Amino acid sequence: FTFVATSLDSTAFTCASVASIQLKGDEEPARINRVMWAVTLLAVAGTLAAIGGLSAIQVSTVVASVPLMGILVLQSIALFKILREDFPMKN
């Protein structure tokens, strides 16, 4: 339970930070924004668990991750390109 609560809190904080506009330095997102994200994430997880249990959660995870694999490949290519520019190979 502690692990799930901590994970939900950190995920809600991250989503709120990304969704907030004009955060500066060590500024935190608004508490209502964090609560909204936590409730949204809890509702999605609860709905998936109520609909089909673990199998629905597993299927939704695979379906959501497939498009992200293409983004991961593009990010990897960009990383190698930037590393080659910053640290050219010496002959």
Secondary structure, 3 states (H helix, E strand, C coil): CHHHHHHHHHHHHHHHHHHCCCCCCCCCCCHHHHHHHHHHHHHHHHHHHHHHHHHHHHHHHHHHHHHHHHHHHHHHHHHHHHHHHHCCCCC
